[in-house]
Amino acid sequence: MFKNLEELIQKIKKQKNKNSKISYTASLIKKGKNFCIKKFMEEAKELAVSAKYSNKKNITHEAADLLYHFLVLLESKKISMTSVMKELKRRQKISGIQEKKNRKKNVR
């Protein structure tokens, strides 16, 4: 199952430097991080609306769109999925409530 995710991450890495007229991924990244953020937020809203009003098939479709745009956003910021997974692993050692309290102390 996660092999597909790894393949998608690699495909995004390969596509980002292609001609933006033929690669959607390249066109997103070439428009810059703010555009990637905007697209991610649009997809998040679409998933939220879908989760409230739609069937599982449509929710799955929107979740896939969001995941793709999440990965493109990470790539546009040069953040690896490995880094994200390490952060999730680190958080497993403390409760979610404590982790949130710690974030408030370390406001960026």
KESE-26870 format. One record per residue (C-alpha): residue number from 1; x, y, z. Coordinates in steps of 0.25 Angstrom, whole numbers. Layout:
KESE-26870
+-----+-------+-------+-------+
!   i !    xx !    yy !    zz !
+-----+-------+-------+-------+
! NUM !     X !     Y !     Z !
...
+-----+-------+-------+-------+
END
This chain:
KESE-26870
+-----+-------+-------+-------+
!   i !    xx !    yy !    zz !
+-----+-------+-------+-------+
!   1 !     0 !     0 !     0 !
!   2 !    11 !    10 !     4 !
!   3 !    19 !     6 !    -9 !
!   4 !     9 !    14 !   -17 !
!   5 !    12 !    26 !    -8 !
!   6 !    27 !    25 !    -9 !
!   7 !    25 !    23 !   -24 !
!   8 !    16 !    36 !   -25 !
!   9 !    27 !    44 !   -17 !
!  10 !    38 !    39 !   -27 !
!  11 !    29 !    43 !   -38 !
!  12 !    27 !    57 !   -33 !
!  13 !    42 !    58 !   -31 !
!  14 !    44 !    55 !   -45 !
!  15 !    33 !    63 !   -51 !
!  16 !    36 !    76 !   -44 !
!  17 !    47 !    79 !   -54 !
!  18 !    40 !    76 !   -66 !
!  19 !    33 !    86 !   -76 !
!  20 !    22 !    92 !   -68 !
!  21 !    13 !    92 !   -81 !
!  22 !    13 !    77 !   -81 !
!  23 !    14 !    74 !   -66 !
!  24 !     4 !    78 !   -56 !
!  25 !    14 !    76 !   -44 !
!  26 !    24 !    85 !   -51 !
!  27 !    14 !    95 !   -53 !
!  28 !    10 !    96 !   -39 !
!  29 !    24 !    96 !   -34 !
!  30 !    28 !   107 !   -44 !
!  31 !    17 !   116 !   -39 !
!  32 !    23 !   116 !   -25 !
!  33 !    21 !   112 !   -11 !
!  34 !     9 !   122 !    -9 !
!  35 !     2 !   115 !   -21 !
!  36 !     5 !   101 !   -16 !
!  37 !    -1 !   106 !    -2 !
!  38 !   -13 !   111 !    -9 !
!  39 !   -16 !    99 !   -16 !
!  40 !   -14 !    90 !    -4 !
!  41 !   -24 !    99 !     4 !
!  42 !   -34 !    98 !    -8 !
!  43 !   -33 !    83 !    -8 !
!  44 !   -34 !    82 !     8 !
!  45 !   -47 !    90 !     7 !
!  46 !   -52 !    81 !    -4 !
!  47 !   -49 !    69 !     4 !
!  48 !   -56 !    75 !    16 !
!  49 !   -68 !    78 !     8 !
!  50 !   -68 !    64 !     2 !
!  51 !   -67 !    58 !    16 !
!  52 !   -79 !    65 !    20 !
!  53 !   -88 !    63 !     8 !
!  54 !   -83 !    52 !    -1 !
!  55 !   -81 !    37 !    -2 !
!  56 !   -69 !    29 !     1 !
!  57 !   -65 !    29 !   -14 !
!  58 !   -64 !    44 !   -15 !
!  59 !   -58 !    46 !    -2 !
!  60 !   -47 !    36 !    -6 !
!  61 !   -45 !    44 !   -19 !
!  62 !   -44 !    57 !   -11 !
!  63 !   -34 !    50 !    -1 !
!  64 !   -25 !    46 !   -12 !
!  65 !   -25 !    60 !   -18 !
!  66 !   -21 !    66 !    -4 !
!  67 !   -10 !    56 !    -2 !
!  68 !    -4 !    59 !   -16 !
!  69 !    -5 !    74 !   -13 !
!  70 !     1 !    72 !     1 !
!  71 !    13 !    64 !    -5 !
!  72 !    15 !    75 !   -16 !
!  73 !    15 !    86 !    -5 !
!  74 !    25 !    78 !     3 !
!  75 !    34 !    76 !   -10 !
!  76 !    32 !    91 !   -13 !
!  77 !    38 !    94 !     1 !
!  78 !    49 !    83 !     0 !
!  79 !    43 !    75 !    12 !
!  80 !    44 !    60 !    11 !
!  81 !    33 !    51 !    15 !
!  82 !    44 !    44 !    23 !
!  83 !    45 !    57 !    32 !
!  84 !    30 !    57 !    34 !
!  85 !    30 !    42 !    38 !
!  86 !    41 !    45 !    48 !
!  87 !    33 !    56 !    54 !
!  88 !    21 !    47 !    55 !
!  89 !    30 !    36 !    62 !
!  90 !    35 !    46 !    71 !
!  91 !    21 !    50 !    75 !
!  92 !    17 !    36 !    79 !
!  93 !    26 !    37 !    91 !
!  94 !    17 !    48 !    97 !
!  95 !     2 !    50 !    98 !
!  96 !    -5 !    59 !    88 !
!  97 !   -10 !    68 !    99 !
!  98 !     4 !    70 !   104 !
!  99 !    10 !    72 !    90 !
! 100 !     0 !    83 !    87 !
! 101 !     4 !    90 !   100 !
! 102 !    18 !    89 !    96 !
! 103 !    15 !    95 !    83 !
! 104 !     9 !   107 !    90 !
! 105 !    22 !   109 !    97 !
! 106 !    30 !   109 !    85 !
! 107 !    22 !   118 !    76 !
! 108 !    29 !   120 !    63 !
+-----+-------+-------+-------+
END
